[in-house]
Amino acid sequence: MTNLILRGRDYRTLQPIELEIDHGTIIDVRALSELEEEIILAPGLVDLQVNGFQGVDFNHFPFSEEDVLHATRALWQQGVTSFLPTVITAMPEEIAQAMQRLASACQHHPDVARAVPGFHLEGPFLSPEDGPRGAHPREAIRAPDIALFDSWQQAAQQHIRLLTLSPEWPHSDALIKHCVAQQVRVAIGHTSATPQQIHAAVDAGATLSTHLGNGAHLQLPRHPNYIWQQLAEDALTATLIADGDHLPADVLKVFLRAKGEQALLVSDVTSFAGQPPGIYDTAIGGRVQLSASGRLSIADAPQLLAGSARGLLEGVNFLLRQQLATLAQAIEMASIRPARQLNLPQQQGLACGAPADVLLLAAQPDGSVALRGCVKQGAAVWSENADYL
């Protein structure tokens, strides 16, 4: 029995189409001659870096399984149908606790399990230097340790799918190879590594750059430096935060030109998304300040960002408003490309046989898009009103 029919304009061509969905899967894509409602259909967004959302902090223990469920459903209301909960640098036992709780949430809540394909461990094997370290606590930074990583992977019930590290440490290559052998993606981030160390990490199997251009010194040598080197490495896909604060539009333009289809968006969003402006004490960055414009920074060092308070769809819209990408490119940088990095079936997009993770969008006068509805595996999980779903 057919569960759902969706009609709208294909985000790639803006031609009218109809999606037939059965048991959570797209079973047919048909061309239409006309539409009753001007809606754009697009694949659900996939965010590889979510530290928390709407008051839920995956780095402030204890958080509950219900907190993870709340964040999952809140992200659906922002168009993010799949995401990696991200645990950052902390003491070993704190990382283990967070991983255990996330794994337990996946085990006990079907909504979490179908939205969370794995976890992202960002740290603690990062640069100890101010600037590259960013908001990660210095006292918890440590050298790469295979046994320690394995203990966290066991706590996570083998759910760690992405590890961000800095290859400036001795024996980084051994940990990278160990992770790759377990089908764990390795990203370079929060690094002060030399070009030679970055190249060695790529040879060992690193394939991503975590929020390239951020987690860096305020001043760098003209050349060589670790940003140029990551841009030049053909095997590295760059993840970029396009919230308007982390990278200026001109820098994004250059990075997108350099990496082409090897560029994708992440949000690096925190629990402060949707919170009122003010000063907050948090496990991410200690005391942080959320401005009225949505910029999240370390209170005592406002030049340093402490993650983002803007979701992934806002990154898509920043690219659109700045005319840095077409609608198709901007959507795919936040959906198909990140899904491809984890080899998720969502990488098929709006195609027969793909999971029915679909967004209903409306074009806005400034060139951006607004979310009108969200479908996860064929189920309507959020709608602005009953007319859309």
C-alpha positions as a Markdown table, in Angstrom:
| # | Residue | x | y | z |
|---|---|---|---|---|
| 1 | Met | 0.0 | 0.0 | 0.0 |
| 2 | Thr | 1.3 | 3.4 | -0.9 |
| 3 | Asn | 2.1 | 5.5 | 2.1 |
| 4 | Leu | 2.6 | 9.0 | 0.6 |
| 5 | Ile | 2.6 | 11.0 | -2.5 |
| 6 | Leu | 4.6 | 14.3 | -2.6 |
| 7 | Arg | 4.4 | 16.8 | -5.4 |
| 8 | Gly | 6.7 | 19.8 | -6.0 |
| 9 | Arg | 9.5 | 21.1 | -8.1 |
| 10 | Asp | 12.7 | 19.1 | -8.3 |
| 11 | Tyr | 15.4 | 21.1 | -6.5 |
| 12 | Arg | 17.9 | 20.3 | -9.4 |
| 13 | Thr | 15.7 | 21.4 | -12.4 |
| 14 | Leu | 12.8 | 23.2 | -10.8 |
| 15 | Gln | 10.6 | 21.0 | -13.0 |
| 16 | Pro | 7.3 | 19.6 | -11.5 |
| 17 | Ile | 7.6 | 16.1 | -10.2 |
| 18 | Glu | 5.7 | 13.6 | -8.1 |
| 19 | Leu | 7.4 | 11.2 | -5.6 |
| 20 | Glu | 5.6 | 8.0 | -4.8 |
| 21 | Ile | 6.7 | 6.6 | -1.4 |
| 22 | Asp | 6.0 | 3.1 | -0.1 |
| 23 | His | 7.2 | 1.7 | 3.2 |
| 24 | Gly | 9.8 | 4.5 | 3.7 |
| 25 | Thr | 11.3 | 4.2 | 0.2 |
| 26 | Ile | 10.9 | 6.3 | -2.9 |
| 27 | Ile | 9.5 | 3.8 | -5.4 |
| 28 | Asp | 8.8 | 6.2 | -8.3 |
| 29 | Val | 9.7 | 9.7 | -9.6 |
| 30 | Arg | 7.2 | 11.0 | -12.2 |
| 31 | Ala | 7.2 | 14.2 | -14.2 |
| 32 | Leu | 4.1 | 16.4 | -13.9 |
| 33 | Ser | 2.7 | 19.1 | -16.2 |
| 34 | Glu | 1.7 | 21.5 | -13.5 |
| 35 | Leu | 1.5 | 22.0 | -9.7 |
| 36 | Glu | -1.2 | 23.3 | -7.4 |
| 37 | Glu | 1.4 | 24.5 | -4.8 |
| 38 | Glu | 4.8 | 26.1 | -5.5 |
| 39 | Ile | 6.9 | 23.8 | -3.3 |
| 40 | Ile | 10.4 | 22.6 | -3.9 |
| 41 | Leu | 11.3 | 19.0 | -3.1 |
| 42 | Ala | 14.8 | 18.3 | -1.9 |
| 43 | Pro | 16.7 | 15.5 | 0.0 |
| 44 | Gly | 16.8 | 15.7 | 3.8 |
| 45 | Leu | 19.9 | 17.4 | 5.2 |
| 46 | Val | 22.8 | 15.3 | 6.7 |
| 47 | Asp | 24.9 | 17.0 | 9.4 |
| 48 | Leu | 28.2 | 15.5 | 10.3 |
| 49 | Gln | 28.8 | 17.8 | 13.3 |
| 50 | Val | 26.1 | 18.4 | 15.9 |
| 51 | Asn | 27.3 | 19.1 | 19.4 |
| 52 | Gly | 23.8 | 19.6 | 20.7 |
| 53 | Phe | 20.6 | 21.4 | 19.8 |
| 54 | Gln | 17.8 | 23.4 | 21.4 |
| 55 | Gly | 19.1 | 23.2 | 25.0 |
| 56 | Val | 20.5 | 19.6 | 24.7 |
| 57 | Asp | 24.3 | 19.4 | 25.0 |
| 58 | Phe | 26.0 | 16.1 | 24.1 |
| 59 | Asn | 29.1 | 17.3 | 25.9 |
| 60 | His | 27.5 | 18.1 | 29.3 |
| 61 | Phe | 27.0 | 15.0 | 31.2 |
| 62 | Pro | 24.6 | 13.7 | 32.4 |
| 63 | Phe | 22.2 | 14.1 | 29.5 |
| 64 | Ser | 19.4 | 11.7 | 29.1 |
| 65 | Glu | 18.2 | 9.4 | 26.3 |
| 66 | Glu | 15.1 | 11.5 | 26.2 |
| 67 | Asp | 17.3 | 14.6 | 25.6 |
| 68 | Val | 18.8 | 12.9 | 22.5 |
| 69 | Leu | 15.3 | 12.1 | 21.3 |
| 70 | His | 14.3 | 15.7 | 21.8 |
| 71 | Ala | 17.3 | 17.0 | 19.9 |
| 72 | Thr | 16.6 | 14.5 | 17.1 |
| 73 | Arg | 13.0 | 15.7 | 16.6 |
| 74 | Ala | 14.0 | 19.3 | 17.0 |
| 75 | Leu | 16.6 | 18.9 | 14.2 |
| 76 | Trp | 13.8 | 17.4 | 12.0 |
| 77 | Gln | 12.0 | 20.7 | 12.4 |
| 78 | Gln | 15.1 | 22.3 | 10.9 |
| 79 | Gly | 15.3 | 19.9 | 7.9 |
| 80 | Val | 18.2 | 17.8 | 9.3 |
| 81 | Thr | 17.0 | 14.2 | 8.8 |
| 82 | Ser | 20.3 | 12.5 | 9.6 |
| 83 | Phe | 23.1 | 13.7 | 11.9 |
| 84 | Leu | 26.2 | 12.6 | 13.8 |
| 85 | Pro | 26.1 | 13.6 | 17.5 |
| 86 | Thr | 29.5 | 15.1 | 18.2 |
| 87 | Val | 31.5 | 14.5 | 21.4 |
| 88 | Ile | 34.4 | 16.9 | 21.8 |
| 89 | Thr | 37.6 | 16.8 | 23.9 |
| 90 | Ala | 37.0 | 15.9 | 27.5 |
| 91 | Met | 38.5 | 13.6 | 30.1 |
| 92 | Pro | 38.5 | 9.9 | 29.0 |
| 93 | Glu | 35.7 | 8.9 | 31.4 |
| 94 | Glu | 33.5 | 11.8 | 30.3 |
| 95 | Ile | 33.9 | 10.8 | 26.7 |
| 96 | Ala | 33.1 | 7.2 | 27.5 |
| 97 | Gln | 29.9 | 8.3 | 29.4 |
| 98 | Ala | 28.7 | 10.4 | 26.6 |
| 99 | Met | 29.3 | 7.6 | 24.1 |
| 100 | Gln | 27.5 | 5.1 | 26.3 |
| 101 | Arg | 24.5 | 7.4 | 26.6 |
| 102 | Leu | 24.3 | 8.1 | 22.9 |
| 103 | Ala | 24.5 | 4.4 | 22.1 |
| 104 | Ser | 21.8 | 3.7 | 24.7 |
| 105 | Ala | 19.5 | 6.3 | 23.1 |
| 106 | Cys | 20.0 | 4.7 | 19.7 |
| 107 | Gln | 19.1 | 1.3 | 21.2 |
| 108 | His | 16.0 | 2.4 | 23.0 |
| 109 | His | 14.5 | 5.1 | 20.7 |
| 110 | Pro | 13.7 | 4.1 | 17.1 |
| 111 | Asp | 13.5 | 7.8 | 16.0 |
| 112 | Val | 17.1 | 8.3 | 17.2 |
| 113 | Ala | 18.3 | 5.1 | 15.6 |
| 114 | Arg | 16.9 | 6.0 | 12.2 |
| 115 | Ala | 18.3 | 9.5 | 12.3 |
| 116 | Val | 21.7 | 8.8 | 13.8 |
| 117 | Pro | 24.0 | 6.6 | 11.6 |
| 118 | Gly | 26.9 | 7.1 | 14.0 |
| 119 | Phe | 28.9 | 9.4 | 16.2 |
| 120 | His | 31.6 | 12.0 | 15.6 |
| 121 | Leu | 34.5 | 12.1 | 18.0 |
| 122 | Glu | 36.2 | 15.5 | 17.7 |
| 123 | Gly | 39.3 | 15.2 | 19.8 |
| 124 | Pro | 41.0 | 14.8 | 22.2 |
| 125 | Phe | 43.9 | 14.1 | 19.9 |
| 126 | Leu | 44.1 | 17.7 | 18.8 |
| 127 | Ser | 46.7 | 20.6 | 18.8 |
| 128 | Pro | 47.4 | 21.9 | 22.3 |
| 129 | Glu | 48.2 | 25.3 | 20.9 |
| 130 | Asp | 46.0 | 28.4 | 21.4 |
| 131 | Gly | 44.1 | 29.1 | 18.2 |
| 132 | Pro | 44.1 | 25.7 | 16.6 |
| 133 | Arg | 42.8 | 24.2 | 19.9 |
| 134 | Gly | 39.8 | 26.5 | 19.6 |
| 135 | Ala | 37.3 | 26.0 | 22.5 |
| 136 | His | 38.6 | 22.5 | 23.3 |
| 137 | Pro | 39.9 | 22.3 | 27.0 |
| 138 | Arg | 43.7 | 22.3 | 27.0 |
| 139 | Glu | 43.9 | 20.0 | 30.1 |
| 140 | Ala | 42.1 | 17.2 | 28.2 |
| 141 | Ile | 44.1 | 17.3 | 25.0 |
| 142 | Arg | 46.3 | 14.3 | 24.6 |
| 143 | Ala | 48.5 | 12.3 | 22.2 |
| 144 | Pro | 46.9 | 9.7 | 19.9 |
| 145 | Asp | 46.2 | 6.4 | 21.7 |
| 146 | Ile | 44.8 | 3.4 | 19.9 |
| 147 | Ala | 43.8 | 1.6 | 23.1 |
| 148 | Leu | 42.0 | 4.6 | 24.4 |
| 149 | Phe | 40.1 | 5.1 | 21.1 |
| 150 | Asp | 39.1 | 1.4 | 21.2 |
| 151 | Ser | 37.7 | 1.8 | 24.7 |
| 152 | Trp | 35.5 | 4.7 | 23.5 |
| 153 | Gln | 34.5 | 2.7 | 20.4 |
| 154 | Gln | 33.4 | -0.1 | 22.7 |
| 155 | Ala | 31.5 | 2.3 | 24.9 |
| 156 | Ala | 29.8 | 3.6 | 21.7 |
| 157 | Gln | 28.8 | 0.1 | 20.7 |
| 158 | Gln | 30.9 | 0.6 | 17.5 |
| 159 | His | 29.0 | 3.7 | 16.5 |
| 160 | Ile | 31.9 | 6.0 | 16.1 |
| 161 | Arg | 32.0 | 6.7 | 12.4 |
| 162 | Leu | 34.1 | 9.9 | 12.2 |
| 163 | Leu | 37.2 | 10.9 | 14.2 |
| 164 | Thr | 38.8 | 14.4 | 14.0 |
| 165 | Leu | 42.4 | 14.6 | 15.0 |
| 166 | Ser | 45.6 | 16.6 | 14.4 |
| 167 | Pro | 48.4 | 14.8 | 12.7 |
| 168 | Glu | 51.1 | 16.9 | 14.4 |
| 169 | Trp | 51.4 | 14.3 | 17.1 |
| 170 | Pro | 53.9 | 11.4 | 16.7 |
| 171 | His | 52.2 | 8.1 | 15.8 |
| 172 | Ser | 49.2 | 9.8 | 14.4 |
| 173 | Asp | 49.5 | 7.7 | 11.3 |
| 174 | Ala | 49.1 | 4.5 | 13.3 |
| 175 | Leu | 45.8 | 5.6 | 14.7 |
| 176 | Ile | 44.6 | 6.8 | 11.3 |
| 177 | Lys | 45.3 | 3.4 | 9.8 |
| 178 | His | 43.7 | 1.7 | 12.7 |
| 179 | Cys | 40.5 | 3.7 | 12.3 |
| 180 | Val | 40.4 | 3.3 | 8.6 |
| 181 | Ala | 40.6 | -0.5 | 9.0 |
| 182 | Gln | 37.5 | -0.3 | 11.1 |
| 183 | Gln | 35.6 | 1.8 | 8.5 |
| 184 | Val | 35.9 | 4.9 | 10.7 |
| 185 | Arg | 36.5 | 8.1 | 8.6 |
| 186 | Val | 39.4 | 10.3 | 9.8 |
| 187 | Ala | 39.3 | 14.1 | 9.5 |
| 188 | Ile | 42.1 | 16.6 | 10.0 |
| 189 | Gly | 41.1 | 19.4 | 12.3 |
| 190 | His | 42.2 | 21.7 | 15.1 |
| 191 | Thr | 45.7 | 21.3 | 13.8 |
| 192 | Ser | 49.0 | 23.1 | 13.6 |
| 193 | Ala | 50.5 | 20.3 | 11.6 |
| 194 | Thr | 53.2 | 20.9 | 8.9 |
| 195 | Pro | 52.4 | 20.3 | 5.3 |
| 196 | Gln | 54.5 | 17.1 | 5.5 |
| 197 | Gln | 52.5 | 15.8 | 8.5 |
| 198 | Ile | 49.2 | 16.5 | 6.7 |
| 199 | His | 50.5 | 14.7 | 3.6 |
| 200 | Ala | 51.5 | 11.7 | 5.7 |
| 201 | Ala | 48.0 | 11.7 | 7.3 |
| 202 | Val | 46.4 | 11.6 | 3.8 |
| 203 | Asp | 48.7 | 8.7 | 2.9 |
| 204 | Ala | 47.6 | 6.9 | 6.0 |
| 205 | Gly | 44.0 | 7.3 | 5.0 |
| 206 | Ala | 42.6 | 10.6 | 6.3 |
| 207 | Thr | 39.9 | 11.8 | 3.9 |
| 208 | Leu | 38.3 | 14.9 | 5.4 |
| 209 | Ser | 39.1 | 18.3 | 6.8 |
| 210 | Thr | 36.9 | 19.3 | 9.8 |
| 211 | His | 35.6 | 22.9 | 9.4 |
| 212 | Leu | 38.5 | 24.0 | 7.3 |
| 213 | Gly | 39.6 | 27.6 | 8.0 |
| 214 | Asn | 38.5 | 27.4 | 11.6 |
| 215 | Gly | 40.3 | 26.0 | 14.6 |
| 216 | Ala | 43.4 | 27.9 | 13.4 |
| 217 | His | 45.9 | 30.5 | 14.4 |
| 218 | Leu | 44.7 | 34.1 | 14.0 |
| 219 | Gln | 47.9 | 34.7 | 11.9 |
| 220 | Leu | 49.7 | 32.2 | 9.7 |
| 221 | Pro | 52.8 | 32.2 | 7.5 |
| 222 | Arg | 51.9 | 33.4 | 4.0 |
| 223 | His | 53.0 | 29.9 | 2.7 |
| 224 | Pro | 53.3 | 27.1 | 3.3 |
| 225 | Asn | 50.6 | 26.6 | 6.0 |
| 226 | Tyr | 48.1 | 24.0 | 7.0 |
| 227 | Ile | 45.1 | 25.6 | 5.3 |
| 228 | Trp | 46.8 | 25.8 | 1.9 |
| 229 | Gln | 48.0 | 22.2 | 2.3 |
| 230 | Gln | 44.6 | 20.8 | 3.0 |
| 231 | Leu | 43.1 | 22.8 | 0.1 |
| 232 | Ala | 45.8 | 21.3 | -2.2 |
| 233 | Glu | 45.3 | 17.6 | -1.0 |
| 234 | Asp | 43.0 | 16.1 | -3.7 |
| 235 | Ala | 42.1 | 13.2 | -1.3 |
| 236 | Leu | 40.7 | 15.6 | 1.3 |
| 237 | Thr | 37.0 | 16.7 | 1.3 |
| 238 | Ala | 36.6 | 20.0 | 3.1 |
| 239 | Thr | 33.7 | 20.4 | 5.6 |
| 240 | Leu | 32.8 | 24.1 | 5.9 |
| 241 | Ile | 30.7 | 26.1 | 8.4 |
| 242 | Ala | 28.7 | 28.6 | 6.3 |
| 243 | Asp | 26.9 | 30.5 | 9.1 |
| 244 | Gly | 28.4 | 33.8 | 8.1 |
| 245 | Asp | 30.6 | 34.0 | 11.2 |
| 246 | His | 33.0 | 31.2 | 10.9 |
| 247 | Leu | 34.2 | 32.1 | 7.4 |
| 248 | Pro | 33.7 | 35.3 | 5.4 |
| 249 | Ala | 31.9 | 35.0 | 2.2 |
| 250 | Asp | 35.0 | 35.7 | 0.1 |
| 251 | Val | 36.9 | 32.9 | 1.9 |
| 252 | Leu | 34.0 | 30.5 | 1.3 |
| 253 | Lys | 34.1 | 31.5 | -2.3 |
| 254 | Val | 37.8 | 30.7 | -2.7 |
| 255 | Phe | 37.4 | 27.4 | -0.7 |
| 256 | Leu | 34.5 | 26.3 | -2.8 |
| 257 | Arg | 36.4 | 27.0 | -6.0 |
| 258 | Ala | 39.4 | 25.1 | -4.8 |
| 259 | Lys | 37.6 | 22.0 | -3.6 |
| 260 | Gly | 34.7 | 21.9 | -6.1 |
| 261 | Glu | 32.5 | 18.8 | -5.4 |
| 262 | Gln | 34.8 | 17.9 | -2.6 |
| 263 | Ala | 33.2 | 20.6 | -0.4 |
| 264 | Leu | 30.3 | 20.1 | 1.9 |
| 265 | Leu | 28.6 | 21.9 | 4.8 |
| 266 | Val | 28.4 | 21.2 | 8.5 |
| 267 | Ser | 26.8 | 23.3 | 11.1 |
| 268 | Asp | 29.0 | 22.6 | 14.2 |
| 269 | Val | 25.7 | 23.6 | 16.0 |
| 270 | Thr | 25.5 | 23.6 | 19.8 |
| 271 | Ser | 22.8 | 23.5 | 22.4 |
| 272 | Phe | 22.5 | 27.3 | 22.0 |
| 273 | Ala | 20.5 | 27.1 | 18.8 |
| 274 | Gly | 17.2 | 28.8 | 19.5 |
| 275 | Gln | 18.4 | 30.1 | 22.9 |
| 276 | Pro | 18.1 | 33.8 | 23.9 |
| 277 | Pro | 21.3 | 36.0 | 23.7 |
| 278 | Gly | 23.5 | 36.2 | 26.8 |
| 279 | Ile | 26.4 | 34.8 | 28.7 |
| 280 | Tyr | 26.3 | 31.0 | 29.4 |
| 281 | Asp | 28.6 | 28.6 | 31.3 |
| 282 | Thr | 29.0 | 25.4 | 29.2 |
| 283 | Ala | 31.2 | 22.4 | 28.8 |
| 284 | Ile | 31.9 | 23.6 | 25.2 |
| 285 | Gly | 34.3 | 26.5 | 25.6 |
| 286 | Gly | 33.6 | 27.2 | 29.3 |
| 287 | Arg | 31.9 | 30.7 | 29.5 |
| 288 | Val | 30.5 | 31.7 | 26.1 |
| 289 | Gln | 28.6 | 34.6 | 24.7 |
| 290 | Leu | 25.7 | 34.3 | 22.3 |
| 291 | Ser | 25.1 | 37.6 | 20.5 |
| 292 | Ala | 21.8 | 39.0 | 19.3 |
| 293 | Ser | 22.9 | 38.2 | 15.8 |
| 294 | Gly | 23.5 | 34.5 | 16.7 |
| 295 | Arg | 27.3 | 34.6 | 16.9 |
| 296 | Leu | 28.6 | 32.2 | 19.6 |
| 297 | Ser | 32.1 | 33.0 | 21.0 |
| 298 | Ile | 34.3 | 32.5 | 24.1 |
| 299 | Ala | 33.3 | 35.3 | 26.5 |
| 300 | Asp | 36.8 | 36.1 | 27.5 |
| 301 | Ala | 38.2 | 35.9 | 24.0 |
| 302 | Pro | 35.4 | 37.0 | 21.7 |
| 303 | Gln | 37.7 | 36.7 | 18.6 |
| 304 | Leu | 37.5 | 32.9 | 19.2 |
| 305 | Leu | 34.2 | 31.1 | 18.2 |
| 306 | Ala | 32.7 | 28.4 | 20.4 |
| 307 | Gly | 30.8 | 26.5 | 17.8 |
| 308 | Ser | 27.6 | 27.7 | 16.1 |
| 309 | Ala | 24.1 | 28.6 | 17.1 |
| 310 | Arg | 22.8 | 28.4 | 13.5 |
| 311 | Gly | 21.6 | 25.2 | 11.9 |
| 312 | Leu | 22.6 | 23.5 | 8.6 |
| 313 | Leu | 19.7 | 25.0 | 6.6 |
| 314 | Glu | 21.0 | 28.5 | 7.6 |
| 315 | Gly | 24.3 | 27.5 | 6.0 |
| 316 | Val | 22.5 | 26.5 | 2.8 |
| 317 | Asn | 20.7 | 29.9 | 2.8 |
| 318 | Phe | 23.9 | 31.9 | 3.4 |
| 319 | Leu | 25.4 | 30.3 | 0.2 |
| 320 | Leu | 22.2 | 31.2 | -1.7 |
| 321 | Arg | 21.9 | 34.8 | -0.4 |
| 322 | Gln | 25.6 | 35.4 | -1.2 |
| 323 | Gln | 25.2 | 33.7 | -4.6 |
| 324 | Leu | 28.1 | 31.4 | -3.8 |
| 325 | Ala | 26.2 | 28.3 | -5.1 |
| 326 | Thr | 23.2 | 27.3 | -7.1 |
| 327 | Leu | 20.2 | 25.8 | -5.2 |
| 328 | Ala | 21.2 | 22.3 | -6.4 |
| 329 | Gln | 24.8 | 22.8 | -5.3 |
| 330 | Ala | 23.9 | 24.3 | -1.9 |
| 331 | Ile | 21.4 | 21.5 | -1.1 |
| 332 | Glu | 23.7 | 18.7 | -2.2 |
| 333 | Met | 26.6 | 20.2 | -0.1 |
| 334 | Ala | 24.3 | 19.7 | 2.9 |
| 335 | Ser | 22.7 | 16.4 | 2.0 |
| 336 | Ile | 24.1 | 14.1 | -0.7 |
| 337 | Arg | 27.8 | 14.9 | -0.3 |
| 338 | Pro | 27.9 | 14.3 | 3.5 |
| 339 | Ala | 25.8 | 11.2 | 3.1 |
| 340 | Arg | 28.4 | 10.0 | 0.5 |
| 341 | Gln | 31.2 | 10.4 | 3.1 |
| 342 | Leu | 29.5 | 7.8 | 5.3 |
| 343 | Asn | 28.3 | 5.7 | 2.4 |
| 344 | Leu | 24.7 | 6.2 | 3.5 |
| 345 | Pro | 21.8 | 5.2 | 1.2 |
| 346 | Gln | 20.7 | 8.9 | 1.5 |
| 347 | Gln | 23.4 | 9.7 | -1.0 |
| 348 | Gln | 21.0 | 8.6 | -3.7 |
| 349 | Gly | 18.9 | 11.7 | -3.1 |
| 350 | Leu | 15.5 | 11.9 | -4.8 |
| 351 | Ala | 15.8 | 8.6 | -6.7 |
| 352 | Cys | 13.9 | 5.3 | -6.9 |
| 353 | Gly | 15.2 | 3.0 | -4.2 |
| 354 | Ala | 16.4 | 5.9 | -1.9 |
| 355 | Pro | 15.1 | 6.4 | 1.6 |
| 356 | Ala | 12.3 | 8.8 | 1.6 |
| 357 | Asp | 14.0 | 11.6 | 3.5 |
| 358 | Val | 12.5 | 14.6 | 1.8 |
| 359 | Leu | 12.2 | 18.3 | 2.5 |
| 360 | Leu | 9.4 | 20.6 | 1.3 |
| 361 | Leu | 10.8 | 24.1 | 0.7 |
| 362 | Ala | 9.5 | 27.4 | -0.4 |
| 363 | Ala | 11.6 | 30.0 | -2.4 |
| 364 | Gln | 12.0 | 33.3 | -0.6 |
| 365 | Pro | 12.4 | 36.8 | -2.2 |
| 366 | Asp | 16.1 | 37.1 | -1.0 |
| 367 | Gly | 17.0 | 33.9 | -2.9 |
| 368 | Ser | 16.9 | 31.6 | 0.2 |
| 369 | Val | 14.5 | 28.8 | 1.0 |
| 370 | Ala | 12.2 | 28.2 | 3.9 |
| 371 | Leu | 11.2 | 24.8 | 5.3 |
| 372 | Arg | 7.6 | 23.9 | 5.0 |
| 373 | Gly | 7.7 | 20.2 | 5.8 |
| 374 | Cys | 10.0 | 17.3 | 6.6 |
| 375 | Val | 9.6 | 13.6 | 5.8 |
| 376 | Lys | 11.8 | 11.0 | 7.4 |
| 377 | Gln | 11.7 | 7.5 | 5.9 |
| 378 | Gly | 8.3 | 8.2 | 4.4 |
| 379 | Ala | 6.8 | 9.5 | 7.6 |
| 380 | Ala | 5.8 | 13.2 | 7.9 |
| 381 | Val | 7.7 | 14.3 | 11.0 |
| 382 | Trp | 7.1 | 18.0 | 10.8 |
| 383 | Ser | 4.9 | 20.4 | 8.8 |
| 384 | Glu | 4.3 | 24.1 | 9.0 |
| 385 | Asn | 0.6 | 23.5 | 8.5 |
| 386 | Ala | -1.7 | 20.7 | 7.3 |
| 387 | Asp | -1.7 | 22.0 | 3.7 |
| 388 | Tyr | 1.8 | 20.7 | 3.1 |
| 389 | Leu | 1.7 | 17.2 | 4.5 |
